[in-house]
Amino acid sequence: MKVVFLGTPEFATTSLKAIHESGYTVVGVVTAPDKPAGRGQQMHMSDVKKYAVEHGLPLFQPEKLRDEHFLFELKNLNADIFVVVAFRMLPEVVWNMPQWGTINLHGSLLPNYRGAAPIQWAVINGEKVTGCTVFQLTHEIDTGDILKREEMEIQSNETAGELYARMMHAGAKLLVESLNEIELGKIEPINQNSILPTELKSAPKLDKEHGRINPTLSPAAIHNLVRGVTPFPGAFTTVQGKVLKVHAGTPSIEKHDCTVGSFVCDGKSSLKLAVDGGFYDLIEVQLEGKKRMHVEEFLRGNSILFS
């Protein structure tokens, strides 16, 4: 089966590698154009491009997916199927081109958590179980027929970044299994409308403000938020007008008479944020303009902020 792969980041590269090493003929790889990055603004190639170049795979980096020359070249590849992982939205003229259509890997158990940040929102919302889904691409985003799903347990202290790393490999394996079953005619698609939950949970794109810690939430909810926005966009609060990033912490449920949103500090090794119903004990923090530190190291030079 001839495959065209479309993707950009490391998450997608793992899937491309799995497909390529499983013996499928990758007749084309489509990824984002090189972009300037870093202090020197040097041109940076995507992880998917690096893999394609290293393995001599035909590479395409169109600025516009409707470009006539690109569409002509894409059609001439005569691929049986397109596979999309972590790529931009495709126009119908692209996803409807191959005879077996286009399949997509999504980081949730669809139909829940449709959107740009499914892994993060599952953690933020305190889910115990999530998973990945391979589905058929169609007009509406993340709504096509489900081909295969695999559940994954979310660990109690697992961050979105750690879950992302695990799902990257589980999703690649699921994609290869899906291609095998499509080729053998064993797939039985499931219409998402037939399994819609009573409350459909979404996964919109995250921005910096999503990481702001709201002390009126419970300790558990704050812990889920910190885990869910780590490493991006990152959790934060403020102290004396300065941004304090929170990289790790633990929740504790207990009665207190502290002002919600205030800090409780022993000046040496303990820094707690008073929240509704308890405290959030800070473990790793980073004051704006400073490096990331364990709270004990941080307090050696900054305890005065909490006095």
WOGI-V420295 format. One record per helix or strand of 3 or more residues. SS is the DSSP state (h for helix, s for strand). FROM is the first residue (numbers start at 1). TO is the last residue. If there is no record, write none. Layout:
ss=SS from=FROM to=TO
ss=SS from=FROM to=TO
//
This chain:
ss=s from=2 to=7
ss=h from=10 to=21
ss=s from=25 to=30
ss=s from=35 to=37
ss=s from=42 to=44
ss=h from=47 to=54
ss=h from=68 to=76
ss=s from=81 to=85
ss=h from=92 to=95
ss=s from=102 to=106
ss=h from=118 to=124
ss=s from=129 to=136
ss=s from=146 to=153
ss=h from=160 to=184
ss=h from=192 to=195
ss=h from=208 to=211
ss=h from=219 to=228
ss=s from=235 to=239
ss=s from=242 to=253
ss=s from=263 to=265
ss=s from=271 to=275
ss=s from=278 to=287
ss=h from=295 to=306
//
